Structures are given as structure tokens and as C-alpha cells.
Amino acid sequence: MSVRAKKHLGQHFLTDESIAENIVKALSPAAKVLEVGPGMGVLTKYLLGTNAEIYLAEIDEESITYLKKNYPALKEEHFVGDFLQLDIAAHFEDQVSIIGNFPYNISSQILFKIIDYYQRVPEMVGMFQKEVAERTAAVPRTKDYGILSVLVQALYDVEYLFTVHENVFNPPPKVKSGVIRLVRNPKEGLAGREILFKKIVKAGFGQRRKKLSNSLKAIGLPEELKTHEFMEKRAEELSVADFIAFTQLWETHSGKN
């Protein structure tokens, strides 16, 4: 028995065992690991060889049936349903690391979900469409640097591990893949300001060719910051630390207008 890859679920099953093993090895030892989109279990089998308690987020019933049949160590309680609908904080009282060959059609959503629950997720190793992996790891003043780069890097150290060719999947995707690792490293000063931080970053990159003096107008730029040196720059010129420092200033001056 095998599982039929379903296009609407973005399924491309990894067939290279050495790559699967390397992805699992890249994840630090953890008490609990949540695998997203296990498919036919190419990562799962290596995860089961670790000391971690394994949980699987899978919505494809055919995959779930296959996994239960081929990996009898997996019980009903190990399956947690749709990752995007999962309340990670409610389901996991303690820390849980995340791993997966993530479906391309929801890859950005997966990263934003991890950001939302960063206090529960100390580490993530995952395969994404190469473009998304590169955007996540991008540095300032590059075309790939944007909202995703800043929001992720504000909370995690990002490392691009390796590129994966199309021909090691069934069916082969039309693009290359990239494996990245996120290790939580909350930048000092962001705690409690996450909502404002996201608002500023999204507004700044929303009109990335414009100076921040223009792109931040729409969200109520405090009067005191209209002459700040950053106003003459574009969002892509600011580092993650710059955005965090600016968020602190914004909070200090908000309500004074």
C-alpha cells in the first residue's frame, strides 16, 4: 500500500532516505516533536528512532491510515489533526519542536503560525519551497528581505542548511526546495510588543519602494517620529534590530499626539 499524492494538499513525497535522515539529524534532541505533513512517514521513521515523544499533524486520511499500519508504535493520541487549526499552547503544556517537509501551498502560513506560538516552539527544522526558505533567511538590502524575514528573525536565529533537487520527490515539484533551521533567540525588547511590531513591519514593506515616512503614515506614525532618521529610509534598509528599536520608540510616543 502507498499513498496517492494529492495536488490540493501540496503533497510531494520525499524519496531520498539520506536527505530524510539529515533533516531529522538537524533537529536538536527534544522531549516532544511535532511533525507537520508526515505523508508516508519518510521523516517519521527516523523520528521514532529518537527518544522524543512524537506527534503528527496530518489531514490526509489516506496518509493517516498508511502511517498507523506501517508504524504500529503510532497511536490515535499521536495524531493532532490540522496544524493550521491547532492551538499549540493548549495542546502542549511544555516546549515542542517542529519538523516537516512542509506543503508548499501553506508554507508561509506555517511560519507565521510558529511565530504566533514562539514561546512554545524552541526550534524548527523544515523543508520549504526554496524561495520561501531564502526569504526567511534573507538579510537587509536584498530583494528577498521582507516581512517574513523580519518577523521570523526577530524571534529566531535562521540557518539555511541545504538545497534539495526536484528529482528526489514523487511526484517531482516544479521548483527546488530548501531546508532551514530556526532556533529561538528572542531579541531583547520585543516581548509584549509583538502586535505593534508586526503592524509596523507589514506597513513598512507594504509599500517597499517608498520611504518609511510615507509607508507608515497610514498606521498613525507618532508626530515625534516623523523626523527620525529611519523616515528617510526604505523598509528593506532596516535591520531586525532597527525595527525592534523603532517599535520601542513608537510605543513610547504613541498616545502623545
C-alpha positions as CSV (number, residue, x, y, z in Angstrom):
1,M,0.0,0.0,0.0
2,S,1.2,3.5,-0.8
3,V,-0.4,6.9,-0.6
4,R,-1.5,8.8,-3.7
5,A,0.0,12.3,-3.7
6,K,-2.8,14.9,-3.7
7,K,-2.2,18.1,-5.5
8,H,-4.8,20.2,-3.5
9,L,-2.8,19.2,-0.3
10,G,0.5,20.2,-1.9
11,Q,1.9,16.7,-1.4
12,H,5.3,15.7,-2.8
13,F,6.7,12.7,-1.1
14,L,10.5,12.7,-0.4
15,T,12.1,9.5,-1.7
16,D,15.7,10.1,-0.7
17,E,16.4,8.4,2.6
18,S,19.7,10.2,3.3
19,I,18.1,13.6,2.9
20,A,15.3,12.5,5.3
21,E,17.8,11.3,7.8
22,N,19.8,14.5,7.6
23,I,16.7,16.6,8.2
24,V,15.9,14.7,11.3
25,K,19.6,14.9,12.5
26,A,19.5,18.6,12.1
27,L,16.9,18.9,14.9
28,S,18.3,19.1,18.4
29,P,17.3,16.4,20.9
30,A,13.9,17.3,22.3
31,A,11.4,15.8,24.7
32,K,8.5,16.4,22.3
33,V,8.5,16.8,18.5
34,L,5.6,17.7,16.2
35,E,5.9,16.6,12.6
36,V,3.8,18.5,10.1
37,G,2.6,16.7,7.0
38,P,4.2,13.3,7.6
39,G,2.7,11.8,4.4
40,M,4.2,8.3,4.1
41,G,6.5,8.7,7.1
42,V,9.9,9.2,5.5
43,L,10.9,11.5,8.4
44,T,8.6,9.8,10.9
45,K,10.6,6.5,10.9
46,Y,13.8,8.4,11.9
47,L,12.0,10.4,14.5
48,L,10.7,7.2,16.0
49,G,14.3,6.2,16.5
50,T,14.9,9.1,18.8
51,N,14.0,9.5,22.4
52,A,11.4,12.2,21.6
53,E,7.6,11.8,22.1
54,I,6.3,12.2,18.5
55,Y,3.1,13.9,17.4
56,L,1.9,14.2,13.8
57,A,-0.2,16.9,12.2
58,E,-1.8,15.3,9.1
59,I,-5.2,16.0,7.5
60,D,-5.0,13.3,4.7
61,E,-6.9,10.3,5.9
62,E,-5.1,8.0,3.4
63,S,-1.8,9.1,4.9
64,I,-3.1,8.6,8.5
65,T,-4.2,5.0,7.6
66,Y,-0.9,4.3,6.0
67,L,1.1,5.6,9.0
68,K,-0.9,3.6,11.5
69,K,-0.5,0.4,9.5
70,N,3.2,0.8,8.8
71,Y,4.3,2.3,12.1
72,P,2.3,0.5,14.8
73,A,4.1,2.5,17.6
74,L,1.9,5.4,16.5
75,K,-1.4,5.5,18.4
76,E,-4.5,7.7,18.0
77,E,-3.3,10.2,20.5
78,H,-0.2,10.9,18.5
79,F,-2.3,12.5,15.7
80,V,-3.3,16.1,16.3
81,G,-5.2,17.0,13.1
82,D,-4.8,20.2,11.0
83,F,-1.6,22.1,12.1
84,L,-3.1,25.5,11.0
85,Q,-6.1,24.9,13.2
86,L,-4.1,23.5,16.2
87,D,-3.9,25.5,19.4
88,I,-0.2,24.7,20.2
89,A,-0.3,26.3,23.6
90,A,-3.4,24.3,24.7
91,H,-2.2,21.0,23.2
92,F,1.4,21.2,24.5
93,E,1.9,22.4,28.1
94,D,5.6,22.3,27.6
95,Q,8.0,23.0,24.7
96,V,7.6,21.2,21.4
97,S,10.0,21.3,18.5
98,I,8.6,21.2,15.0
99,I,9.8,19.4,11.9
100,G,8.4,18.7,8.5
101,N,8.6,18.5,4.7
102,F,6.0,21.3,4.6
103,P,3.4,21.5,1.9
104,Y,4.4,24.4,-0.4
105,N,0.8,25.8,-0.6
106,I,0.8,26.6,3.2
107,S,4.5,27.2,3.9
108,S,4.3,30.9,4.8
109,Q,1.2,30.2,6.9
110,I,3.2,27.5,8.8
111,L,6.0,30.0,9.6
112,F,3.5,32.7,10.7
113,K,1.9,30.1,13.0
114,I,5.2,29.2,14.6
115,I,5.8,32.9,15.2
116,D,2.5,33.2,17.0
117,Y,3.4,30.4,19.3
118,Y,7.2,31.1,19.6
119,Q,7.1,30.8,23.4
120,R,6.2,27.1,23.0
121,V,8.4,26.3,19.9
122,P,12.1,26.5,20.7
123,E,13.3,25.0,17.4
124,M,12.1,24.1,13.9
125,V,13.7,22.2,11.1
126,G,11.8,22.1,7.8
127,M,11.8,21.9,4.1
128,F,10.1,24.6,2.1
129,Q,10.0,25.8,-1.4
130,K,13.5,27.2,-2.0
131,E,12.2,30.7,-2.5
132,V,10.4,30.7,0.9
133,A,13.5,29.3,2.6
134,E,15.6,32.0,1.1
135,R,13.2,34.8,2.1
136,T,13.1,33.5,5.7
137,A,16.9,33.6,5.9
138,A,17.4,36.9,3.9
139,V,19.5,39.8,5.1
140,P,18.7,43.6,4.7
141,R,19.2,45.3,1.4
142,T,18.4,42.2,-0.7
143,K,15.4,41.5,-2.8
144,D,14.4,38.5,-0.7
145,Y,14.4,40.5,2.6
146,G,10.8,41.3,3.6
147,I,8.0,40.8,6.1
148,L,8.7,37.1,6.5
149,S,12.5,37.7,7.1
150,V,12.0,40.3,9.8
151,L,9.1,38.7,11.7
152,V,10.9,35.3,11.9
153,Q,14.4,36.7,12.6
154,A,13.0,38.9,15.4
155,L,12.4,35.7,17.4
156,Y,14.6,33.0,15.8
157,D,18.2,32.6,14.5
158,V,17.7,31.3,11.0
159,E,20.1,29.0,9.2
160,Y,19.8,27.9,5.6
161,L,21.0,24.3,5.7
162,F,20.9,22.8,2.2
163,T,19.1,22.8,-1.1
164,V,17.1,19.8,-2.3
165,H,16.7,18.9,-6.0
166,E,13.2,18.3,-7.6
167,N,14.1,14.7,-8.7
168,V,14.1,13.2,-5.1
169,F,10.3,13.7,-4.8
170,N,7.3,11.7,-6.0
171,P,5.8,13.5,-7.9
172,P,8.6,16.0,-8.5
173,P,7.7,19.6,-7.8
174,K,8.4,22.3,-10.3
175,V,10.8,24.1,-8.0
176,K,13.8,23.3,-5.8
177,S,13.4,23.1,-2.1
178,G,15.5,24.5,0.8
179,V,15.9,23.1,4.3
180,I,16.2,25.7,7.1
181,R,16.6,25.6,10.9
182,L,15.1,28.1,13.3
183,V,16.4,28.3,16.8
184,R,14.5,30.6,19.2
185,N,16.5,33.6,20.4
186,P,14.0,36.3,21.4
187,K,15.6,39.7,20.8
188,E,15.6,41.8,23.9
189,G,12.8,44.4,24.0
190,L,10.3,42.7,21.8
191,A,8.3,40.9,24.5
192,G,4.8,42.4,24.8
193,R,5.2,44.5,21.7
194,E,4.7,41.7,19.1
195,I,1.4,43.1,17.7
196,L,2.8,46.6,17.2
197,F,6.0,45.2,15.8
198,K,4.1,43.2,13.2
199,K,1.9,46.2,12.3
200,I,5.0,48.4,11.7
201,V,6.9,45.7,9.7
202,K,3.9,44.9,7.5
203,A,3.1,48.6,6.8
204,G,6.8,49.3,6.1
205,F,7.1,46.5,3.5
206,G,3.6,47.1,2.2
207,Q,5.0,49.9,0.0
208,R,8.6,48.7,0.0
209,R,9.7,51.2,-2.7
210,K,8.6,54.2,-0.7
211,K,10.4,55.8,2.2
212,L,9.1,54.9,5.7
213,S,7.8,58.4,6.2
214,N,5.2,57.6,3.5
215,S,4.5,53.9,4.2
216,L,4.0,54.3,7.9
217,K,1.6,57.3,7.6
218,A,-1.4,55.1,7.2
219,I,-1.0,53.4,10.6
220,G,-0.7,56.7,12.6
221,L,3.0,57.5,12.8
222,P,3.6,59.4,16.0
223,E,4.4,63.1,15.5
224,E,7.7,62.8,17.4
225,L,9.0,60.1,15.0
226,K,8.3,62.0,11.7
227,T,11.8,63.4,11.8
228,H,13.5,60.2,12.9
229,E,16.5,59.2,10.7
230,F,14.7,56.0,9.6
231,M,12.0,58.0,7.9
232,E,14.4,58.7,5.0
233,K,15.0,55.0,4.5
234,R,13.0,52.2,2.9
235,A,12.0,49.2,5.0
236,E,14.5,46.9,3.3
237,E,17.3,49.1,4.6
238,L,16.4,48.5,8.3
239,S,17.8,45.5,10.2
240,V,15.7,43.4,12.5
241,A,17.3,45.3,15.5
242,D,16.3,48.6,13.9
243,F,12.7,47.5,13.6
244,I,12.7,46.4,17.2
245,A,14.2,49.7,18.5
246,F,11.8,51.7,16.4
247,T,8.9,49.7,17.8
248,Q,10.0,50.6,21.3
249,L,10.2,54.3,20.3
250,W,6.8,54.1,18.7
251,E,5.2,52.6,21.8
252,T,6.9,55.3,24.0
253,H,5.4,58.1,21.8
254,S,2.0,56.6,21.0
255,G,-0.9,58.4,22.6
256,K,1.1,61.6,22.9
257,N,-0.2,63.0,19.6
